[in-house]
Amino acid sequence: MRQGMPELPEVETTVAGLRQVLDGAQLTMVEPRRADLRFPFPPDLRQRLTGARVTGLSRRAKYGLIETDRGDTMIFHLGMSGRWRIDPSEIGKHDHLLVETASHRLALNDPRRFGFVHLVESGAINAYPPFVALGPEPLGEDLTAAFLADALAGRGAPIKAMLLDQRIVAGLGNIYVCEALNIAGISPTRAAGRISRARLARLVDAIRAVLIAAIAAGGSTLRDYARPDGELGYFAKDWRVYGREGLVCPCGGIVRRRVDSGRSTFYCPACQS
């Protein structure tokens, strides 16, 4: 089974951990330790952020945002294997960006280097290209059954593929879409445009429920993911179908797996239709 990347709950958990040590702090050192990750580090990252004070930390979709009093926001994406380490005992070869305050040292660790860091003007954050076409946040008020009904009207593509489309809903990934569809009792292969408004309402509730539970549990521990404090998220023990091929679904049916576009889809044919 292919390992997933950190998804929305993992990024939300990461931002919460960073907030505890960075919010309101002055950045005394910002040091890229290589030229690039997936993309080059901004050439003026050190110059623009050293001495700046952090005024806020937030999340958009699967991106973390660190805002400063200089009008700049550092955007980070954890890629497949990225994580922030707070006060590591030593700096390792995969710690590619160091950030220091008067009290803490942080290292952005990314063995596979699929993550990246960008720096944008805070006032232009909504014009940042990956954000322009994003759909509503799944935990926000804009994600409703009415919105989904409009967005999915006439679409023959499978509902799972539509939920993974960031233009439909921002930040959903493979694990939590599989789980939400199971909770809502909807087959991942059902044509998105043929799902009733009532079932879409159940799906919205299921998406919120699974994300809230995962955030409370600190995310799901995948091969490379850990929270900034080094602890491992433990939501994986509560997975209903993801990674559970051949095991029993909460409904009593047997979980199956199929592969769609290189991704494993886990579902229960007994309760998902």
FIBAFI-118768 format. One record per residue: residue in one letter; z, x, y of N, C-alpha, C in turn. Coordinates in pm, whole numbers, plus 32768, in hexadecimal, padded with zeros to 4 digits. Each point is the difference from the previous one (the first is absolute). Layout:
# residues N
aZXYZXYZXY...
//
This chain:
# residues 273
m800080547F8880007FAC807880008057807Cr7FA87FE1805E7FF8804E807A807B7FE88056q8036806C803680747FF480567FD67FC98088g80517FA680397FE27FC9808380378058806Fm7FD37FE3807780328048807480767FB6803Ap804E8040805780697FB680467FC37F868046e803B7F8D7FE87FCF7F84803B805D7FD48071l7FEC7F878032804A7FD18076809780117FF2p803F7FD47F92809280117FF8802C80938004e7FB080597FC68023808E80037FF68038808Ev7F997FD4804A7FF1802D808B806F7FC58057e80207F817FEB806D7FC0804B808380487FE6t801980237F82807980497FDC8001808B803Ft7F8D804180027FF48084803E80207FF98095v7FC67F9E804480187FF2809080937FE5801Ba803F7FAE7FAE808E7FE380128054807F7FF1g7FDB80547F9F8048807D7FEC7FED80608075l7F85800980327FE68057807380477FCD807Dr80067F7C800E80407FC680768091802E800Dq804480127F92808D802680038015808A803Ev7F9D80587FF48013808980327FA780228078l7F997FAF80197FA38022806C800B7FA7807Ad802A7F837FF17FFC7FA58071805A80328071g7FC380178075804A80328073800F80968006a7FD380467F98801180927FFA7F8E80488046q801D807680347F998054803C7FC8805E7F95l7F7D800C7FFE7FBF80577F9E7FFF808E8036t804E80567FC1800B808A80317F96805B7FC4m7FC67FD77F8F7F94804E7FC37FA67FA37FB1v7F7E8012800F7F9C7FB97FB17F9B80687FD2e7FFC801B7F7D7FB180707FCE7FAC7FDA7F86p7F7C7FEC80137FA97FF47F8A7FFA80867FB7r80087FFD7F7B8002807C7FB37F7B801C7FBBr7F9D7FAC801B7F7880187FD27FA57FB78063a7F7E80127FF47FA57FC680627FE97F6B7FEAd800E7FD27F837FD97F767FE580497FC77F88l7FFA7F7C7FF580207FB87F867F7C7FC07FD6r7FF97F7B7FF97F7C7FC47FE87FA480198078f803C7FFB80777FB8801F807B804B80718047p7FBF8047805D80468068804B80767FC7804Ff80698050800B806B7FDB805B7FC98001808Fp80307FA780587FD38007808B801B808C8038p7F9F803F80408012808B802E806E80108066d801F7F93804980688008806880817FBA7FD5l80127FED7F7D80777FBA7FCF80808044802Cr800780847FEC8078804C8025801A7FF48096q7F998012804E801080018092802C7F778035r7FC67F967FCC801C7F7A803680857FC77FD0l8031802E7F8E807A7FC37FCA807D80558011t7FF38084800880788054801080417FE08086g807E7FDD7FFB804B7FDB807880007F6B801Da7FAC7FB57FBB7FFB7F6F801580787FBD7FBEr80237F8B8033806E7FB37FC67FC77F867FB7v80337FE87F887FD17F8F7FB0803C7F808037t7FA97FA18023802D7F81803A7FF37F8A7FA1g7FC180147F8E7FF57F937FA07FB780297F82l80227FC17F927FBB80157F817FDF7F797FC5s7F877FF17FCE7FD57F807FCB7F9680167F95r7FCE7F917FC87F9B80047F997F917F9E8022r7F8580267FE47F8E7FA580067FB280127F80a7FF57F937FB17FC180087F7E8044806F7FAEk7FB580657FD2803B806D7FB3800F807F8055y80027FF08084800D8071805D808A8000803Fg803B80778012807A800F804B7FE1802E808Dl804C7FCE80637FE98021808C807F8039803Di7FF48075803F8070803F80467FD9800A8092e803F7FAF80567FDC7FF7808D805B805B8052t7FC8803E8068804E805C80537FFB7FD78093d805A8040804E80097FE1808F7F90803F8051r7FA9804A7FC27F8F803B80477F837FA87FF7g800F7F8A7FC77F8F7FA67FF57FA6801D7F8Ad803180517FA37FB480217F8780467FC37F86t7FB17FD57FA080357FCF7F817FC280507F8Fm8055803A7FAC7FCF80447F897FF57F997F90i7F897FF47FC87FE67FA57F917FF680537F80f804A7FD87F997FF580487F827FE07FA07F8Fh7FB380337FA17FDF7FB77F86802880597F8Cl80447FC77F9D803680507F937F9C801B7F90g7F887FC5800A7F9A801B7F9C802D7FDC7F75m7FE580567FA080247FE67F74808B80357FDCs8029806C8041807980437FD1805D802D8070g7FE77FD3807B804F80318070808A7FC28009r805C804C803880867FCE80208040805D8066w80587FC98050804F8051805C8081802B7FBCr8026807D8015808080337FCC805B801E8077i80787FCE7FFB80618016806B8060806F7FD7d800A80648055805A80727FEA7FF0803D7F74p7F8580267FDB7FED803F7F7D804A80867FFAs803180217F8B804C807E7FF17FA680798015e7F807FF17FE17FA0806B80197F777FC18018i7FAA804A80447F7B7FD0801E7FA1802D7F90g7FB97FA07FC57FA8801E7F917F6F800C802Ak7FAB80257FA17F73801780207FB67F7F8022h80387F8D7FD97FBF7F81801E803C7FBB807Ad80598044804680367FCC807E7FA1802C806Fh7FA77FA5802A7F908027805580177FE98095l80697FB5802380227FEC808D80978001800Dl80328052805A80908007801A801D7FC38089v806A7FB28006802E7FC4807C809780178008e802D80368072808F801A801080367FBA807Ct807E7FD67FF6804E7FD18071807B805A8009a80597FE2805C807A8050800B80577FF47F83s7FEE7F937FB480597FE67F8F7FBD80047F78h7F7B7FF37FFC7FBE7FF07F7F7F7C804B7FFBr7FD880217F867F7A80347FE37FBE7F9F7F9Fl7F837FDE801E7FB47FA67FA97F8080467FD5a7FD87FE57F867F85803B7FCB7FAA7F927FC4l7F817FFD80297F9F7FA67FC37FC480477F88n80237FCE7F8A7FDB803F7F827F8E7FB07FC0d7F9480437FDB7F8C7FB97FCA7FB4805B7FA0p802780037F807FC1805B7FA07F697FEC7FF2r7FD17F8380087F727FE77FE87FAF7FFA8082r80447FFF806F7FC3800880867F9A7F908019f80217F867FD47FAE7F8D802380367FB7807Bg80768028802E80377FC480787FC3803E807Df802C7FD180737FD0803B807D805C7FDC8073v7FEE8047806E804B7FEA807B7F9D7FFA8073h800A7F9880517FB07FF48079805C7FED8077l7FCF801E8076804C7FF2807B7FAC7FAE8062v80377F90802E7FB67FA9805A80577FDA8077e7FC07FD7806B804A7FCD8073803D7F797FDBs80817FF0801D80467F877FD67FC07F828038g7FCE8008807A7FC47F8A803D7F7E7FD77FC1a7FC680597FB17F7F7FE37FBF80107FEF7F6Ai80797FE37FD2801A7FFF7F717FAC7F957FB9n7FE87F8F80417FB37F967FBE7F6D80227FF3a7FD38065804C7F75802B7FF77FED80707F9By806D802F7FC37FF680657F977FA77FC77F91p7F9280447FDE7F9B7FC27FA980337FBC7F82p805C803C7FB1802D7FB97F89804C7F7E801Df80327FF0807C804D7F8980207FAA7F8D8033v7F89801E802F7FAE7F9D80457FE47F867FA9a7FDD80187F837FD57F927FAA806D7FCE7FA1l807C8032800F80697FD97FA380207F6C800Cg801B7FC27F8E80307F777FFF80927FF98028p803D7F8B7FF7808C7FF08027805F80497FA2e8074802380358069803B7FAE80357F977F9Fp801380247F82802C7F9C7F9D808E7FCD8017l8052804A804B80877FD2801C800A7FBE808Ag7F8E7FF6804480007FC480857FDE7F6C7FFDe800D7FBF80737FEB7F7080097F6D7FD97FF5d7FA5805F80167F727FDE80017FC47FEC7F76l8045802E7F987FCE7FE97F7980317F787FD0t7FA67FA17FFD80207F787FD67F977FD07F9Ca801E7F927FBD7F9F7FC57FA57F817FD6804Ba80127FCE807A7F8C7FD780507FA880788022f8040807080237FB28078801D7FB1802C7F84l804480077F8E7FBB802A7F867F907FA17FDBa80177F7F80107F987F9F7FDE7F8380198054d8013801C80807F8E801C80587FBE80857FDBa805180677FE77FCB80857FE57FB680057F7Al80297FAC7FA37FC780057F787F987F937FE8a7FEB7FA980607FA47F907FED7F7580317FD6g7FCE7FC77F937F7A80227FD17FF480867FB9r807080467FEE7FFB80857FC280087FF27F68g7F9C80387FBC7FFF7FFB7F6F804280767FBDa80288064804E804080777FC980897FDD7FC8p8032804D7F9E80847FE57FC7806E800A806Ai80647FAC7FF3806D7FFE8061804680888009k800D80477F908042808280077FB38060805Aa7F7C80047FF27FAF80588054800C7FDA8092m80077F80801D800B7FD2808B80878028803Cl806A7FF97FB2808480248033800C80978018l7FB2804E7FB68001809180157FA880298075d7FAF7FA580347FAB801B807480587FFE807Cq801080728041805B800C80727FD47FA98077r7F857FD37FFF7FD17FA6806A80347F727FEDi802C7FE17F8780387F7C7FE4809680018019v8045805D7FC0809180118014801B8095800Aa804E80288062801B808F8016806D80317FA2g7FE5806F7FBC806A80487FBC801A7FDF7F6Fl7FBE7F997FCA80197FE07F747FBA80647FA5g804380247F937FC8805D7F9F80087FC77F74n7FD6804E7FA17FE97FD17F77807F7FC87FBEi806D804B800A807B7FD67FBB802C7F76802Fy800B7FF08084803E7F8780357FA17F897FFEv7F7E80187FFF7FA17F927FEE800B7FCB7F70c8006805A7F9F80127FD37F7480807FAE7FF1e806B8030803C80807FBA7FF57FFE7F798047a7FC77FFB80787FFD7F83804C7FAA7F977FBCl7F8E80287FCA7FAB7FA17FBA80467FC77F85n804F80527FBC804B7FCF7F8D80697F9B802Ci80498020806980677FA480317FC17F7B8028a7F8B8006803F7FBE7F8780307FB47FB77F92g7FF1803E7F8A7FBA7FC07F927F6A7FF88012i7FC7806380447F718000801D7FBD80737FB6s7F957FE47FBA7FB780697FB97FC180608063p800980837FE67FC38061805B7F697FF48009t7FC17FC07F9C7F6F7FF480007FCE7F7D803Ar805A7FA780287FD47F7F80377FB480168082a7F947FB680137FB1800B807B80587FDD8078a8006805A8061805C7FF080707FE97F7F804Dg7F807FDA800F7FE17F89804E80197F7D7FB9r802E80077F8480167F867FB280947FEA7FE1i8056803B805080917FEF7FEE80317F9A8066s804A7F9E7FD2802D7F93805780618032806Br800B7FB1806B805F8023806C809080077FCAa80227FA67FA680887FFF7FC8801B80817FB2r7F9E802E7FB38013807B7FB380038079805Dl7FB27FFC806B8004806E8061808980068044a803D7F8D801780867FFF803B806480437FA1r7FF37FE47F7E805780437F9F7FE580967FFEl7F81802580107FDC808D7FFF803D80498078v7FF97FC38076803D803E8077809680157FE9d80437F9B7FCB8090800D7FE38019806F7F9Ba7FA9800A7F9A801180677F997FEC808C8039i7F9B800F80557FE88083803F807C802C804Er80347FA68050807680228050807880217FA7a80147FAF7F99807480147FA97FFB80877FBBv7F8C80257FCB7FF8807E7FB5800C8078805El7FC87FF78078800B806F805E809080118031i80417F928020808B8007802F805A803B7F93a7FEB7FD47F83805180367F927FE580947FECa7F818029800B7FDE808D7FEC803A8057806Ei7FFB7FD0807C803A804D806F8097800F7FECa80417F947FD7809180067FE9802380647F93a7FA580117FA08017805D7F917FD2808E801Fg7FCC801480787FD3808680247F7680227FCEg7FB17F997FDA7F7980187FD07FFD80167F6As7F89801D7FD07FEC801B7F717FEA80957FEDt8044803C7FA27FF0808E7FE77F8280187FAFl7F9E8042803B7F88802A7FB8801080957FE1r7F96803E7FD9800B808B7FD28034805E806Ed7FD17FEB807B80208060806980597FC8806Fy801C7F7E7FFE80437FC280738098800C7FF6a803D801F807080917FF6800F801C7FDF8091r80737FC4801980267FE08088801F8081804Dp80077FF98086801B807A804C808380447FDCd80637FB27FD28080803D7FDB7FFC803B7F73g7F8B7FFA7FC07FF280397F7B801B7F9F7F8Fe80387F8C8021801D7F9D7F987F7F7FBD7FD3l7FFF7FD07F857F8C7FBD7FC8800F7F69800Dg7F967FBD802D80037F6F8005800D7FC77F74y80407F8C7FF3801A7FCC7F7A7FC87F757FEAf7F9E7FD680537FC77F7C7FEB7FB07FF77F7Ea7FD180737FCD7FAE7FFE7F8680487FBB7F8Bk80848006800080477FC07F917FF57F678005d7FD57FCB80757FF37F70800F7F6F7FD07FF7w7FA3805B7FE07F757FD47FF37FF57F947F95r7FB77F9880217FEA7F917FA37F89801D7FA4v7F938035803A7F89801A7FB07FC8808D8012y8010803B80767FC08081801A8035806B7F9Fg7FA580467FBD802680697FA3803D7FCE7F7Er7FF57F7C7FE780467FC47F8D7FA07FC57F98e7F8D803D7FF07F9F7FD07F9E803F7FF37F75g7FED7F8B7FC380357FE97F7B80907FD27FFBl804380008073808B7FD3800580057F6E802Bv80777FC97FFE80117F708019800E7FE58095c7FAE7FA28031800A7FCE8089807D7FA9800Bp80397FEF807780737FA6800E7FE77F737FCBc7F817FD67FFA7FE27F797FCD80017FFA7F68g800280757FBF7FFC80057F6E7F7A802B7FC8g7F99800480557F7E802F7FD57FFB80977FF6i7F8E80347FD67FEF80907FEF7FA880378071v8031806980407FB8803C80707F85804A7FCEr7F927FEB80457F8480477FE07FD7805A8074r7FA7805D7FE07FCB805A80677F687FFD7FFAr7FC1800180757F718011800B7FE68067806Dv7F8A803980007FDF806580657F937FC8805Ad801C7FFE80817FA17FCF80647FEC806C8069s7F848030800D7FE080678065805D80797FF4g801F80267F83805280757FE980957FE8800Cr80297F868023808F7FE0800C802D7FAA7F8Cs8078801A7FD0803A7FAC7F9980357F7F803Dt7FDE7F917FC180327F7E802980577FCA7F8Ff807B7FE08020805D7FCB7F9C80197F6D801Fy7FFC7FAC7F99800D7F718014802B7FBE7F7Dc80287F83800B80287FB37F897FA37F877FF5p7FAB7FFA7F9B7FA57F8E7FF280477F7E7FE2a807D80087FD380497F857FDE802A7FB2807Ec80238047806C80367FB880767FAA8013807Dq7F9680537FF97FAA801580737F777FC47FE4s7FD87FA280547F827FB97FE87FAE7FF58082
//
